[in-house]
Amino acid sequence: MPEALKSLIFSNFEPLHKFHTNFLKEIEQRLALWEGRSNAHIRGDYQRIGDVMLKNIQAMKQLATHLWKHGEALEALETSIKSSRRLENLCRDFELQKVCYLPLNTFLLRPLHRLMHYKQVLERLCKHHPPSHADFRDCRAALAEITEMVAQLHGTMIKMENFQKLHELKKDLIGIDNLVIPGREFIRLGSLSKLSGKGLQQRMFFLFNDVLLYTSRGLTASNQFKVHGQLPLYGMTIEESEDEWGVPHCLTLRGQRQSIIVAASSRSEMEKWVEDIQMAIDLAEKSSGPTPEFLASSPPDNKSPDEAAVADQESEDDLSASRTSLERQAPHRGNTMVHVCWHRNTSVSMVDFSVAVENQLSGNLLRKFKNSNGWQKLWVVFTNFCLFFYKSHQDNHPLASLPLLGYSLTIPSESEDIHKDYVFKLHFKSHVYYFRAESEYTFERWMEVIRSATSSASRAHILSHKDSHVY
């Protein structure tokens, strides 16, 4: 790693890490006193958390300069990877380890995401306490402080999320040189069928604010998607054409040089694509006119033959075989968002990603497979539309993961003979899982965050997000 990059990353992470270590210790001490029996006579004083939050959030404002630097660190890392094959291999090898359960560059954004989570925690506390409660004023003051910080970093965050996403997608695509260019914004990716002389064929589509790419899944060792075509959005029209072609949920996209016919897997999928493509076309019309052909094709770059093609197996297929299969996990780079959308025949948008950042949760859950009797206690982390399963919160890497895009979230019916409280069910085709929470509150929280991944963001939520997004 070049010295400049090393100092940029570590000098900005170290102070935040040290600060959070102390913050966590203070919270744990307070909760220990709160729950401890020995202090029953003075419990009133200890059943508060707002003062700890306020003190630490005020202290965190002093560290804001380090938080601002995270975007710079993310860009510097990607630039260094581009110019150093050694660094690129090192990062790739690290991403192949189980401990790196998300794309590496996502972790550089985690401290910024953390601010949003403090804001949500404080919003929930303020709703929970009546104004007369001893903790109310501190919680309100802490909420005001963190809201201000989040507002200041909001623009940076959106820019960085987009930058991170473009770099992540670049790794999944071959046959395209300059995906990451200034001004390009990612809007939606997903699986659609393309109508050709051979009939309907599954293709992966990538919508940006200037171009729509379509790809097929390559059979390369690294399992990437090969770009087949690109439709500039300037001058494009879109029309529903089910009647014309006799194919359900069918659209005709007419570009200035080429037209294609595509079909979505459902009515709701089709509507999401129509809305996003139309919005992108309108934006392209308003901008400076047609964009030049800049998506140069390049020969496939076989940098990573060691990523075995078995990455294509979804880890949940291993999982459902038996409970012990938690220990056996398929190489998880085949579980990137693009592969999940391909397997589940669905799509995901940048707005969904933004909503996902706000919906993260971890805690103990009991899990049961469809055909098993016993419940297994696991530490579960929900992030990036995916459940990660650990034996305990002290483990440093997940045993397995379950991507939730395309899954349905329901409550078990009488006929399923569960007879336990606080149980929810996740199912996709023949995969069925039951999860049991420890209390009504944690049950409600798990339902809330998982719903955000299994059903796309509501129109109202999307509209409130669109105001805040660049596009």
Salt bridges, closest charged atoms under 4 A:
GLU3 OE2 - LYS6 NZ 3.60
GLU26 OE2 - LYS55 NZ 2.88
ASP51 OD1 - ARG30 NH1 2.94
GLU72 OE1 - LYS69 NZ 3.60
GLU78 OE1 - HIS167 ND1 3.29
GLU88 OE1 - ARG85 NE 3.52
GLU88 OE2 - LYS303 NZ 3.04
ASP93 OD1 - ARG92 NH2 3.33
GLU95 OE1 - LYS171 NZ 3.19
GLU95 OE1 - ARG333 NH2 3.69
GLU123 OE2 - LYS119 NZ 3.34
ASP135 OD1 - ARG48 NE 3.83
ASP135 OD2 - HIS129 NE2 3.42
ASP138 OD2 - ARG48 NH2 2.82
GLU145 OE1 - LYS61 NZ 2.64
GLU148 OE1 - LYS61 NZ 3.42
GLU161 OE2 - HIS113 NE2 2.57
GLU168 OE1 - LYS165 NZ 3.24
ASP210 OD2 - ARG184 NH2 2.92
GLU239 OE2 - ARG254 NH2 3.05
GLU240 OE1 - ARG267 NH2 3.31
GLU242 OE2 - HIS249 ND1 3.89
GLU242 OE2 - ARG267 NH1 3.42
GLU269 OE2 - LYS272 NZ 3.09
GLU271 OE2 - ARG267 NE 3.36
GLU275 OE1 - ARG459 NH1 3.16
GLU275 OE2 - LYS466 NZ 3.71
ASP276 OD2 - ARG188 NE 2.81
GLU293 OE2 - ARG257 NH2 3.47
ASP301 OD2 - LYS303 NZ 3.09
ASP306 OD2 - ARG92 NH2 3.07
ASP312 OD2 - ARG217 NH2 3.00
ASP312 OD1 - HIS343 NE2 3.07
GLU314 OE2 - HIS343 ND1 3.84
GLU314 OE1 - ARG344 NH2 2.92
GLU316 OE1 - ARG344 NH2 2.49
GLU316 OE2 - HIS431 NE2 3.72
ASP317 OD1 - HIS431 NE2 3.11
GLU327 OE2 - LYS391 NZ 3.72
GLU358 OE2 - HIS465 NE2 3.53
GLU416 OE1 - LYS425 NZ 2.91
ASP417 OD1 - HIS419 NE2 3.35
GLU448 OE1 - ARG445 NH1 3.09
